[in-house]
Amino acid sequence: MKSAKKSIYNFDVQSISGEVCKLSNFEGRVLLIVNVASNCGFTPQYSDLQKLYEKYSEQGLSILAFPCNDFGAQEPNNDEKIKGFCQTNFNVTFNLFSKVTLLGPQKLDLYQYLYDCGLKHQGGGGWRSRIFGLVKSILYRIKGKYAPSKNEAQWNFHKFLVGKNGIPVASFLSEVAPNSSILTFQLEEELKK
C-alpha cells in the first residue's frame, strides 16, 4: 500500500542538536538514509559512510543518519553522547538526527513512508547472512520489543537510497557496506539523473 505522501520532502525531522529540519531542504540531492547505532558489529560502517559522503557530496549526495535503539538495544546513548561518539571516533560530518524509533506503533513517520514504498531489500545471501539471520532472531526475542516486518529496516545500518525527486529507489540490508559495488553503482546512477 502506497503512502498518501508523495516524497520524503513532506517530512520534518529533528537534528541531533535539537533543531527542526525540513527534508525539503535536501530537494534535488540523492539521499542515503541510514539507521545507526554505537554498539553494533556494523558500527565501523560509520567510517565508510563518511568516506562515501566525502567522495560524492559535491556531486549531490547527502547522508541522513538516524540513531536507533530498536535493534538489539545497541544504541542506549542520548543525542549528545551519540554526536560526541560519531565525531570523536569517525569524524562524521554528514547529517545526524535525533534518536528515533523505527519499529512498532511509535515509529518515525519518515520511516513508515519508506516502508510503505515496498522496496525489496538488496544484499544478503550465503552462509554469513543465514548465521546473521539466526543471531538477529535471537536478539529480537531477548532485547527487542518488535521484530521488523518484510519491508521494514531489518537491523542497524539498513540503508535506503532516495532519488533527487525525493522518491525511495532502493533498500539495502546492513550487510551491504557503504562502499560495496551494489550500492555505489545505484548511487552513481541516481547522481547522473
C-alpha positions in Angstrom: 0.0 0.0 0.0 1.5 3.3 -1.1 1.6 6.2 1.4 -0.5 9.3 0.6 2.6 11.4 0.9 4.4 11.8 -2.5 8.0 12.1 -1.4 10.2 12.4 1.7 10.1 16.2 1.2 6.8 16.2 3.1 8.6 15.3 6.3 10.3 17.3 9.1 12.8 15.6 11.4 14.8 16.8 14.4 18.6 17.2 14.1 20.9 15.7 16.7 21.3 19.2 18.0 17.6 19.7 18.5 16.6 21.9 15.6 13.7 21.1 13.3 15.0 20.1 9.8 12.7 20.1 6.8 13.6 17.3 4.4 12.6 19.6 1.6 15.9 21.4 2.2 17.5 18.3 0.5 15.4 18.6 -2.6 17.5 17.8 -5.8 20.0 15.8 -3.9 20.4 12.0 -3.7 20.0 10.8 -0.2 21.2 7.7 1.7 19.1 7.3 4.8 20.7 5.0 7.4 19.7 3.9 10.9 22.8 3.8 13.0 24.0 2.5 16.4 27.1 2.9 18.5 27.4 -0.6 19.9 26.8 -2.8 16.8 29.0 -5.1 14.8 28.2 -2.8 11.8 29.3 0.4 13.7 32.6 0.6 11.7 30.4 1.4 8.7 30.3 5.0 10.1 33.8 5.3 8.6 32.7 4.0 5.2 29.7 6.3 5.3 32.0 9.3 5.9 34.3 8.3 3.0 31.2 7.9 0.8 30.0 11.3 1.8 33.4 12.9 1.1 33.6 11.2 -2.3 30.1 12.1 -3.6 28.8 15.1 -1.6 29.9 17.6 -4.2 28.2 15.6 -6.8 24.9 15.8 -4.9 24.9 13.1 -2.2 23.6 13.7 1.4 23.7 11.1 4.1 21.0 11.2 6.7 21.8 9.1 9.8 19.1 8.3 12.4 20.4 6.7 15.7 18.0 4.0 16.9 17.9 1.6 19.8 15.3 -0.8 18.3 17.7 -3.5 17.0 19.4 -5.4 19.8 19.3 -2.3 22.1 22.7 -1.3 20.6 22.2 2.5 20.9 21.5 3.2 24.6 23.1 6.7 24.5 21.4 10.1 24.3 21.8 12.5 21.4 24.7 14.4 23.0 26.7 11.2 23.6 25.9 9.9 20.2 27.1 13.1 18.5 30.3 13.1 20.5 30.9 9.4 19.7 30.5 9.9 16.0 32.7 13.0 15.9 35.5 11.6 18.1 35.6 8.1 16.6 34.7 8.6 12.9 35.0 12.4 12.3 31.4 12.4 11.0 30.4 15.5 9.0 27.2 14.1 7.3 23.8 14.8 8.8 23.0 13.2 12.2 19.5 13.3 13.6 17.9 12.8 16.9 17.5 9.2 18.2 14.3 7.7 16.8 12.1 4.6 16.9 11.8 2.7 13.7 9.6 -0.3 14.7 6.2 -0.6 16.4 3.4 2.0 16.6 5.7 4.8 17.7 7.9 4.6 14.6 9.1 7.8 12.9 6.6 8.9 10.1 9.5 9.2 7.6 10.3 5.5 8.1 6.7 4.5 7.8 6.7 6.2 4.4 10.0 4.4 3.4 8.4 1.1 4.5 5.2 1.8 2.6 7.2 2.1 -0.6 7.6 -1.7 -0.5 11.1 -1.8 -1.8 12.7 -5.3 -1.9 15.9 -5.4 0.3 19.1 -5.9 -1.6 22.1 -7.8 -0.2 22.3 -10.8 2.0 22.6 -14.4 0.8 25.2 -17.0 1.6 26.1 -18.6 4.9 27.1 -15.4 6.7 23.6 -13.9 6.1 22.0 -17.1 7.4 24.0 -17.0 10.6 23.3 -13.3 11.0 19.6 -14.0 10.4 19.7 -16.6 13.3 21.5 -14.1 15.6 19.0 -11.4 14.7 16.0 -13.6 15.6 17.6 -14.5 18.9 18.3 -10.8 19.7 14.8 -9.7 18.7 13.4 -12.2 21.3 15.9 -11.2 24.0 16.2 -7.5 23.6 13.6 -6.2 21.2 10.0 -5.2 21.6 9.2 -5.7 18.0 10.6 -7.8 15.1 10.6 -6.0 11.8 8.2 -6.9 9.0 9.2 -7.6 5.5 9.6 -4.0 4.2 11.0 -2.5 7.4 14.6 -1.9 8.3 16.0 -5.3 9.4 18.9 -4.2 11.6 21.2 -1.3 12.4 22.8 0.3 9.3 20.0 -0.6 7.0 20.1 1.8 4.1 17.5 3.5 1.9 18.6 5.2 -1.3 16.4 8.1 -2.3 16.5 9.8 -5.8 16.7 13.5 -6.4 12.9 13.7 -6.7 12.5 12.5 -3.1 11.2 9.1 -4.0 12.9 6.0 -2.5 14.5 3.8 -5.1 16.5 1.1 -3.2 16.8 -0.6 0.1 20.0 -2.3 1.3 20.5 -4.7 4.2 23.0 -4.0 6.9 25.5 -6.4 5.3 25.8 -4.2 2.3 28.7 -1.9 3.1 28.5 1.7 2.0 31.4 1.2 -0.4 30.0 -2.0 -1.9 29.6 -2.1 -5.7 25.9 -2.9 -5.4 25.3 0.3 -3.5 27.8 2.6 -5.3 26.6 1.6 -8.7 23.0 2.5 -7.9 24.1 5.7 -6.1 26.1 6.8 -9.2 23.2 6.1 -11.5 21.0 8.3 -9.3 23.6 11.1 -9.2 23.6 11.1 -13.1 19.9 11.8 -13.3 
